Amino acid sequence: MHDTILYNSVYRFDDDVLVNPHALGAPTGQNPVLHFRYTPGARTFRHYMRSFDYTRERGRPA
């Protein structure tokens, strides 16, 4: 158990998504950026889009 928040930055551009997984203890610039493109039947793009949509649905105006 720990109290560290683990997260990814997710950026969507039409049928492309960039995911920047933030590794604990590493500066942002030392973490990879993963590029996924929508392909029918592929699961990784849909997985990150569900996460992205989940976050947007729970957002509120600033």
HTML snippet that shows the backbone in 3Dmol.js (N, CA, C, O; Angstrom):
<script src="https://3Dmol.org/build/3Dmol-min.js"></script>
<div id="view" style="width:600px;height:400px;position:relative"></div>
<script>
const pdb = `
ATOM      1  N   MET A   1       0.839  -1.173   0.000  1.00  0.00           N
ATOM      2  CA  MET A   1       0.000   0.000   0.000  1.00  0.00           C
ATOM      3  C   MET A   1       0.891   1.245   0.000  1.00  0.00           C
ATOM      4  O   MET A   1       1.973   1.256   0.587  1.00  0.00           O
ATOM      5  N   HIS A   2       0.412   2.280  -0.668  1.00  0.00           N
ATOM      6  CA  HIS A   2       1.118   3.549  -0.682  1.00  0.00           C
ATOM      7  C   HIS A   2       0.111   4.661  -0.933  1.00  0.00           C
ATOM      8  O   HIS A   2      -1.036   4.388  -1.285  1.00  0.00           O
ATOM      9  N   ASP A   3       0.520   5.889  -0.760  1.00  0.00           N
ATOM     10  CA  ASP A   3      -0.393   7.013  -0.974  1.00  0.00           C
ATOM     11  C   ASP A   3       0.007   7.849  -2.189  1.00  0.00           C
ATOM     12  O   ASP A   3      -0.377   9.013  -2.304  1.00  0.00           O
ATOM     13  N   THR A   4       0.780   7.249  -3.089  1.00  0.00           N
ATOM     14  CA  THR A   4       1.228   7.942  -4.285  1.00  0.00           C
ATOM     15  C   THR A   4       0.153   7.874  -5.358  1.00  0.00           C
ATOM     16  O   THR A   4      -0.441   6.818  -5.573  1.00  0.00           O
ATOM     17  N   ILE A   5      -0.104   8.989  -6.036  1.00  0.00           N
ATOM     18  CA  ILE A   5      -1.048   9.004  -7.148  1.00  0.00           C
ATOM     19  C   ILE A   5      -0.284   8.640  -8.411  1.00  0.00           C
ATOM     20  O   ILE A   5       0.658   9.335  -8.792  1.00  0.00           O
ATOM     21  N   LEU A   6      -0.684   7.557  -9.059  1.00  0.00           N
ATOM     22  CA  LEU A   6      -0.065   7.128 -10.313  1.00  0.00           C
ATOM     23  C   LEU A   6      -0.998   7.523 -11.447  1.00  0.00           C
ATOM     24  O   LEU A   6      -2.210   7.328 -11.349  1.00  0.00           O
ATOM     25  N   TYR A   7      -0.449   8.074 -12.518  1.00  0.00           N
ATOM     26  CA  TYR A   7      -1.323   8.541 -13.583  1.00  0.00           C
ATOM     27  C   TYR A   7      -0.610   8.568 -14.923  1.00  0.00           C
ATOM     28  O   TYR A   7       0.606   8.401 -15.012  1.00  0.00           O
ATOM     29  N   ASN A   8      -1.411   8.786 -15.968  1.00  0.00           N
ATOM     30  CA  ASN A   8      -0.937   8.997 -17.332  1.00  0.00           C
ATOM     31  C   ASN A   8      -1.499  10.314 -17.818  1.00  0.00           C
ATOM     32  O   ASN A   8      -2.576  10.726 -17.386  1.00  0.00           O
ATOM     33  N   SER A   9      -0.787  10.979 -18.710  1.00  0.00           N
ATOM     34  CA  SER A   9      -1.372  12.086 -19.451  1.00  0.00           C
ATOM     35  C   SER A   9      -1.844  11.502 -20.766  1.00  0.00           C
ATOM     36  O   SER A   9      -1.101  10.781 -21.432  1.00  0.00           O
ATOM     37  N   VAL A  10      -3.087  11.810 -21.148  1.00  0.00           N
ATOM     38  CA  VAL A  10      -3.678  11.265 -22.368  1.00  0.00           C
ATOM     39  C   VAL A  10      -4.096  12.431 -23.267  1.00  0.00           C
ATOM     40  O   VAL A  10      -4.843  13.314 -22.848  1.00  0.00           O
ATOM     41  N   TYR A  11      -3.609  12.419 -24.488  1.00  0.00           N
ATOM     42  CA  TYR A  11      -3.918  13.470 -25.462  1.00  0.00           C
ATOM     43  C   TYR A  11      -4.506  12.816 -26.702  1.00  0.00           C
ATOM     44  O   TYR A  11      -3.880  11.944 -27.305  1.00  0.00           O
ATOM     45  N   ARG A  12      -5.716  13.237 -27.088  1.00  0.00           N
ATOM     46  CA  ARG A  12      -6.361  12.634 -28.249  1.00  0.00           C
ATOM     47  C   ARG A  12      -6.401  13.614 -29.409  1.00  0.00           C
ATOM     48  O   ARG A  12      -6.706  14.795 -29.238  1.00  0.00           O
ATOM     49  N   PHE A  13      -6.088  13.104 -30.589  1.00  0.00           N
ATOM     50  CA  PHE A  13      -6.149  13.848 -31.838  1.00  0.00           C
ATOM     51  C   PHE A  13      -6.842  12.959 -32.866  1.00  0.00           C
ATOM     52  O   PHE A  13      -6.187  12.153 -33.526  1.00  0.00           O
ATOM     53  N   ASP A  14      -8.155  13.098 -33.008  1.00  0.00           N
ATOM     54  CA  ASP A  14      -8.941  12.286 -33.943  1.00  0.00           C
ATOM     55  C   ASP A  14      -8.708  10.795 -33.691  1.00  0.00           C
ATOM     56  O   ASP A  14      -9.129  10.266 -32.662  1.00  0.00           O
ATOM     57  N   ASP A  15      -8.043  10.119 -34.623  1.00  0.00           N
ATOM     58  CA  ASP A  15      -7.821   8.676 -34.487  1.00  0.00           C
ATOM     59  C   ASP A  15      -6.459   8.332 -33.900  1.00  0.00           C
ATOM     60  O   ASP A  15      -6.002   7.194 -34.005  1.00  0.00           O
ATOM     61  N   ASP A  16      -5.817   9.308 -33.286  1.00  0.00           N
ATOM     62  CA  ASP A  16      -4.524   9.087 -32.642  1.00  0.00           C
ATOM     63  C   ASP A  16      -4.629   9.483 -31.178  1.00  0.00           C
ATOM     64  O   ASP A  16      -5.337  10.425 -30.823  1.00  0.00           O
ATOM     65  N   VAL A  17      -3.919   8.757 -30.344  1.00  0.00           N
ATOM     66  CA  VAL A  17      -3.845   9.110 -28.932  1.00  0.00           C
ATOM     67  C   VAL A  17      -2.386   8.997 -28.492  1.00  0.00           C
ATOM     68  O   VAL A  17      -1.693   8.033 -28.819  1.00  0.00           O
ATOM     69  N   LEU A  18      -1.936  10.006 -27.740  1.00  0.00           N
ATOM     70  CA  LEU A  18      -0.600   9.988 -27.154  1.00  0.00           C
ATOM     71  C   LEU A  18      -0.769   9.791 -25.652  1.00  0.00           C
ATOM     72  O   LEU A  18      -1.551  10.492 -25.009  1.00  0.00           O
ATOM     73  N   VAL A  19      -0.039   8.844 -25.106  1.00  0.00           N
ATOM     74  CA  VAL A  19      -0.107   8.536 -23.678  1.00  0.00           C
ATOM     75  C   VAL A  19       1.282   8.708 -23.092  1.00  0.00           C
ATOM     76  O   VAL A  19       2.253   8.123 -23.572  1.00  0.00           O
ATOM     77  N   ASN A  20       1.362   9.523 -22.040  1.00  0.00           N
ATOM     78  CA  ASN A  20       2.622   9.745 -21.350  1.00  0.00           C
ATOM     79  C   ASN A  20       2.499   9.149 -19.955  1.00  0.00           C
ATOM     80  O   ASN A  20       1.993   9.808 -19.047  1.00  0.00           O
ATOM     81  N   PRO A  21       2.959   7.896 -19.766  1.00  0.00           N
ATOM     82  CA  PRO A  21       2.891   7.295 -18.435  1.00  0.00           C
ATOM     83  C   PRO A  21       3.954   7.928 -17.530  1.00  0.00           C
ATOM     84  O   PRO A  21       5.129   7.984 -17.894  1.00  0.00           O
ATOM     85  N   HIS A  22       3.548   8.390 -16.384  1.00  0.00           N
ATOM     86  CA  HIS A  22       4.455   9.059 -15.456  1.00  0.00           C
ATOM     87  C   HIS A  22       5.007   8.040 -14.466  1.00  0.00           C
ATOM     88  O   HIS A  22       4.284   7.566 -13.590  1.00  0.00           O
ATOM     89  N   ALA A  23       6.276   7.708 -14.605  1.00  0.00           N
ATOM     90  CA  ALA A  23       6.929   6.750 -13.717  1.00  0.00           C
ATOM     91  C   ALA A  23       7.348   7.458 -12.432  1.00  0.00           C
ATOM     92  O   ALA A  23       7.949   8.531 -12.470  1.00  0.00           O
ATOM     93  N   LEU A  24       7.031   6.860 -11.325  1.00  0.00           N
ATOM     94  CA  LEU A  24       7.341   7.422 -10.014  1.00  0.00           C
ATOM     95  C   LEU A  24       8.842   7.666  -9.882  1.00  0.00           C
ATOM     96  O   LEU A  24       9.644   6.764 -10.130  1.00  0.00           O
ATOM     97  N   GLY A  25       9.220   8.870  -9.497  1.00  0.00           N
ATOM     98  CA  GLY A  25      10.622   9.209  -9.255  1.00  0.00           C
ATOM     99  C   GLY A  25      11.383   9.671 -10.473  1.00  0.00           C
ATOM    100  O   GLY A  25      12.574   9.970 -10.379  1.00  0.00           O
ATOM    101  N   ALA A  26      10.711   9.736 -11.639  1.00  0.00           N
ATOM    102  CA  ALA A  26      11.391  10.169 -12.861  1.00  0.00           C
ATOM    103  C   ALA A  26      10.776  11.473 -13.349  1.00  0.00           C
ATOM    104  O   ALA A  26       9.553  11.610 -13.350  1.00  0.00           O
ATOM    105  N   PRO A  27      11.598  12.432 -13.762  1.00  0.00           N
ATOM    106  CA  PRO A  27      11.057  13.675 -14.311  1.00  0.00           C
ATOM    107  C   PRO A  27      10.248  13.389 -15.579  1.00  0.00           C
ATOM    108  O   PRO A  27      10.489  12.400 -16.272  1.00  0.00           O
ATOM    109  N   THR A  28       9.298  14.256 -15.867  1.00  0.00           N
ATOM    110  CA  THR A  28       8.415  14.058 -17.016  1.00  0.00           C
ATOM    111  C   THR A  28       9.187  13.797 -18.306  1.00  0.00           C
ATOM    112  O   THR A  28       8.829  12.904 -19.074  1.00  0.00           O
ATOM    113  N   GLY A  29      10.229  14.561 -18.544  1.00  0.00           N
ATOM    114  CA  GLY A  29      11.004  14.418 -19.776  1.00  0.00           C
ATOM    115  C   GLY A  29      11.723  13.094 -19.929  1.00  0.00           C
ATOM    116  O   GLY A  29      12.198  12.775 -21.019  1.00  0.00           O
ATOM    117  N   GLN A  30      11.813  12.321 -18.866  1.00  0.00           N
ATOM    118  CA  GLN A  30      12.477  11.021 -18.931  1.00  0.00           C
ATOM    119  C   GLN A  30      11.488   9.872 -19.095  1.00  0.00           C
ATOM    120  O   GLN A  30      11.882   8.706 -19.106  1.00  0.00           O
ATOM    121  N   ASN A  31      10.202  10.204 -19.222  1.00  0.00           N
ATOM    122  CA  ASN A  31       9.188   9.172 -19.408  1.00  0.00           C
ATOM    123  C   ASN A  31       8.813   9.083 -20.882  1.00  0.00           C
ATOM    124  O   ASN A  31       8.846  10.088 -21.591  1.00  0.00           O
ATOM    125  N   PRO A  32       8.459   7.896 -21.347  1.00  0.00           N
ATOM    126  CA  PRO A  32       8.145   7.736 -22.768  1.00  0.00           C
ATOM    127  C   PRO A  32       6.795   8.352 -23.124  1.00  0.00           C
ATOM    128  O   PRO A  32       5.947   8.566 -22.259  1.00  0.00           O
ATOM    129  N   VAL A  33       6.615   8.630 -24.401  1.00  0.00           N
ATOM    130  CA  VAL A  33       5.308   8.983 -24.944  1.00  0.00           C
ATOM    131  C   VAL A  33       4.941   7.850 -25.894  1.00  0.00           C
ATOM    132  O   VAL A  33       5.679   7.545 -26.831  1.00  0.00           O
ATOM    133  N   LEU A  34       3.792   7.232 -25.642  1.00  0.00           N
ATOM    134  CA  LEU A  34       3.326   6.118 -26.455  1.00  0.00           C
ATOM    135  C   LEU A  34       2.287   6.635 -27.446  1.00  0.00           C
ATOM    136  O   LEU A  34       1.397   7.397 -27.070  1.00  0.00           O
ATOM    137  N   HIS A  35       2.394   6.227 -28.696  1.00  0.00           N
ATOM    138  CA  HIS A  35       1.488   6.682 -29.752  1.00  0.00           C
ATOM    139  C   HIS A  35       0.638   5.500 -30.197  1.00  0.00           C
ATOM    140  O   HIS A  35       1.152   4.487 -30.671  1.00  0.00           O
ATOM    141  N   PHE A  36      -0.681   5.652 -30.035  1.00  0.00           N
ATOM    142  CA  PHE A  36      -1.611   4.615 -30.477  1.00  0.00           C
ATOM    143  C   PHE A  36      -2.538   5.216 -31.521  1.00  0.00           C
ATOM    144  O   PHE A  36      -3.009   6.343 -31.370  1.00  0.00           O
ATOM    145  N   ARG A  37      -2.795   4.464 -32.569  1.00  0.00           N
ATOM    146  CA  ARG A  37      -3.711   4.890 -33.625  1.00  0.00           C
ATOM    147  C   ARG A  37      -4.898   3.935 -33.630  1.00  0.00           C
ATOM    148  O   ARG A  37      -4.750   2.726 -33.447  1.00  0.00           O
ATOM    149  N   TYR A  38      -6.091   4.516 -33.846  1.00  0.00           N
ATOM    150  CA  TYR A  38      -7.287   3.686 -33.899  1.00  0.00           C
ATOM    151  C   TYR A  38      -7.196   2.694 -35.042  1.00  0.00           C
ATOM    152  O   TYR A  38      -6.929   3.069 -36.184  1.00  0.00           O
ATOM    153  N   THR A  39      -7.417   1.447 -34.734  1.00  0.00           N
ATOM    154  CA  THR A  39      -7.503   0.377 -35.710  1.00  0.00           C
ATOM    155  C   THR A  39      -8.704  -0.469 -35.314  1.00  0.00           C
ATOM    156  O   THR A  39      -8.790  -0.898 -34.164  1.00  0.00           O
ATOM    157  N   PRO A  40      -9.635  -0.722 -36.234  1.00  0.00           N
ATOM    158  CA  PRO A  40     -10.801  -1.522 -35.869  1.00  0.00           C
ATOM    159  C   PRO A  40     -10.390  -2.844 -35.224  1.00  0.00           C
ATOM    160  O   PRO A  40      -9.553  -3.577 -35.753  1.00  0.00           O
ATOM    161  N   GLY A  41     -10.988  -3.128 -34.085  1.00  0.00           N
ATOM    162  CA  GLY A  41     -10.685  -4.369 -33.364  1.00  0.00           C
ATOM    163  C   GLY A  41      -9.534  -4.271 -32.383  1.00  0.00           C
ATOM    164  O   GLY A  41      -9.385  -5.138 -31.522  1.00  0.00           O
ATOM    165  N   ALA A  42      -8.710  -3.224 -32.496  1.00  0.00           N
ATOM    166  CA  ALA A  42      -7.573  -3.077 -31.578  1.00  0.00           C
ATOM    167  C   ALA A  42      -8.088  -2.610 -30.219  1.00  0.00           C
ATOM    168  O   ALA A  42      -9.007  -1.793 -30.159  1.00  0.00           O
ATOM    169  N   ARG A  43      -7.522  -3.104 -29.148  1.00  0.00           N
ATOM    170  CA  ARG A  43      -8.030  -2.806 -27.819  1.00  0.00           C
ATOM    171  C   ARG A  43      -7.313  -1.676 -27.091  1.00  0.00           C
ATOM    172  O   ARG A  43      -7.928  -1.023 -26.249  1.00  0.00           O
ATOM    173  N   THR A  44      -6.056  -1.419 -27.375  1.00  0.00           N
ATOM    174  CA  THR A  44      -5.300  -0.438 -26.601  1.00  0.00           C
ATOM    175  C   THR A  44      -5.847   0.969 -26.775  1.00  0.00           C
ATOM    176  O   THR A  44      -6.012   1.687 -25.789  1.00  0.00           O
ATOM    177  N   PHE A  45      -6.134   1.383 -28.010  1.00  0.00           N
ATOM    178  CA  PHE A  45      -6.705   2.703 -28.258  1.00  0.00           C
ATOM    179  C   PHE A  45      -8.019   2.850 -27.499  1.00  0.00           C
ATOM    180  O   PHE A  45      -8.228   3.853 -26.817  1.00  0.00           O
ATOM    181  N   ARG A  46      -8.899   1.871 -27.607  1.00  0.00           N
ATOM    182  CA  ARG A  46     -10.203   1.924 -26.912  1.00  0.00           C
ATOM    183  C   ARG A  46     -10.020   1.969 -25.407  1.00  0.00           C
ATOM    184  O   ARG A  46     -10.776   2.653 -24.716  1.00  0.00           O
ATOM    185  N   HIS A  47      -9.042   1.261 -24.890  1.00  0.00           N
ATOM    186  CA  HIS A  47      -8.780   1.248 -23.445  1.00  0.00           C
ATOM    187  C   HIS A  47      -8.479   2.664 -22.943  1.00  0.00           C
ATOM    188  O   HIS A  47      -9.052   3.104 -21.946  1.00  0.00           O
ATOM    189  N   TYR A  48      -7.594   3.368 -23.624  1.00  0.00           N
ATOM    190  CA  TYR A  48      -7.247   4.725 -23.204  1.00  0.00           C
ATOM    191  C   TYR A  48      -8.391   5.705 -23.462  1.00  0.00           C
ATOM    192  O   TYR A  48      -8.555   6.662 -22.705  1.00  0.00           O
ATOM    193  N   MET A  49      -9.176   5.491 -24.501  1.00  0.00           N
ATOM    194  CA  MET A  49     -10.320   6.366 -24.755  1.00  0.00           C
ATOM    195  C   MET A  49     -11.391   6.202 -23.673  1.00  0.00           C
ATOM    196  O   MET A  49     -12.043   7.180 -23.307  1.00  0.00           O
ATOM    197  N   ARG A  50     -11.582   4.990 -23.158  1.00  0.00           N
ATOM    198  CA  ARG A  50     -12.520   4.806 -22.043  1.00  0.00           C
ATOM    199  C   ARG A  50     -12.042   5.581 -20.825  1.00  0.00           C
ATOM    200  O   ARG A  50     -12.849   6.197 -20.129  1.00  0.00           O
ATOM    201  N   SER A  51     -10.759   5.559 -20.562  1.00  0.00           N
ATOM    202  CA  SER A  51     -10.194   6.316 -19.447  1.00  0.00           C
ATOM    203  C   SER A  51     -10.372   7.816 -19.669  1.00  0.00           C
ATOM    204  O   SER A  51     -10.736   8.545 -18.745  1.00  0.00           O
ATOM    205  N   PHE A  52     -10.116   8.274 -20.889  1.00  0.00           N
ATOM    206  CA  PHE A  52     -10.262   9.682 -21.243  1.00  0.00           C
ATOM    207  C   PHE A  52     -11.724  10.124 -21.072  1.00  0.00           C
ATOM    208  O   PHE A  52     -11.995  11.163 -20.471  1.00  0.00           O
ATOM    209  N   ASP A  53     -12.662   9.326 -21.604  1.00  0.00           N
ATOM    210  CA  ASP A  53     -14.088   9.644 -21.501  1.00  0.00           C
ATOM    211  C   ASP A  53     -14.558   9.631 -20.056  1.00  0.00           C
ATOM    212  O   ASP A  53     -15.350  10.482 -19.651  1.00  0.00           O
ATOM    213  N   TYR A  54     -14.079   8.679 -19.285  1.00  0.00           N
ATOM    214  CA  TYR A  54     -14.436   8.581 -17.865  1.00  0.00           C
ATOM    215  C   TYR A  54     -14.072   9.876 -17.142  1.00  0.00           C
ATOM    216  O   TYR A  54     -14.856  10.381 -16.339  1.00  0.00           O
ATOM    217  N   THR A  55     -12.909  10.401 -17.421  1.00  0.00           N
ATOM    218  CA  THR A  55     -12.454  11.638 -16.796  1.00  0.00           C
ATOM    219  C   THR A  55     -13.294  12.827 -17.248  1.00  0.00           C
ATOM    220  O   THR A  55     -13.705  13.646 -16.425  1.00  0.00           O
ATOM    221  N   ARG A  56     -13.552  12.928 -18.546  1.00  0.00           N
ATOM    222  CA  ARG A  56     -14.352  14.056 -19.053  1.00  0.00           C
ATOM    223  C   ARG A  56     -15.769  14.043 -18.499  1.00  0.00           C
ATOM    224  O   ARG A  56     -16.312  15.100 -18.181  1.00  0.00           O
ATOM    225  N   GLU A  57     -16.377  12.868 -18.377  1.00  0.00           N
ATOM    226  CA  GLU A  57     -17.743  12.760 -17.868  1.00  0.00           C
ATOM    227  C   GLU A  57     -17.853  13.228 -16.425  1.00  0.00           C
ATOM    228  O   GLU A  57     -18.916  13.683 -16.003  1.00  0.00           O
ATOM    229  N   ARG A  58     -16.779  13.125 -15.668  1.00  0.00           N
ATOM    230  CA  ARG A  58     -16.804  13.493 -14.251  1.00  0.00           C
ATOM    231  C   ARG A  58     -16.260  14.888 -13.986  1.00  0.00           C
ATOM    232  O   ARG A  58     -16.175  15.326 -12.839  1.00  0.00           O
ATOM    233  N   GLY A  59     -15.893  15.582 -15.057  1.00  0.00           N
ATOM    234  CA  GLY A  59     -15.363  16.939 -14.913  1.00  0.00           C
ATOM    235  C   GLY A  59     -16.469  17.928 -14.560  1.00  0.00           C
ATOM    236  O   GLY A  59     -17.658  17.633 -14.683  1.00  0.00           O
ATOM    237  N   ARG A  60     -16.049  19.092 -14.123  1.00  0.00           N
ATOM    238  CA  ARG A  60     -16.992  20.165 -13.813  1.00  0.00           C
ATOM    239  C   ARG A  60     -16.374  21.484 -14.261  1.00  0.00           C
ATOM    240  O   ARG A  60     -15.152  21.593 -14.366  1.00  0.00           O
ATOM    241  N   PRO A  61     -17.203  22.474 -14.522  1.00  0.00           N
ATOM    242  CA  PRO A  61     -16.665  23.772 -14.953  1.00  0.00           C
ATOM    243  C   PRO A  61     -15.751  24.381 -13.895  1.00  0.00           C
ATOM    244  O   PRO A  61     -15.962  24.199 -12.696  1.00  0.00           O
ATOM    245  N   ALA A  62     -14.750  25.097 -14.349  1.00  0.00           N
ATOM    246  CA  ALA A  62     -13.812  25.763 -13.420  1.00  0.00           C
ATOM    247  C   ALA A  62     -14.439  27.008 -12.837  1.00  0.00           C
ATOM    248  O   ALA A  62     -13.808  27.700 -12.038  1.00  0.00           O
TER     249      ALA A  62
END
`;
const viewer = $3Dmol.createViewer("view");
viewer.addModel(pdb, "pdb");
viewer.setStyle({}, {cartoon: {color: "spectrum"}});
viewer.zoomTo();
viewer.render();
</script>
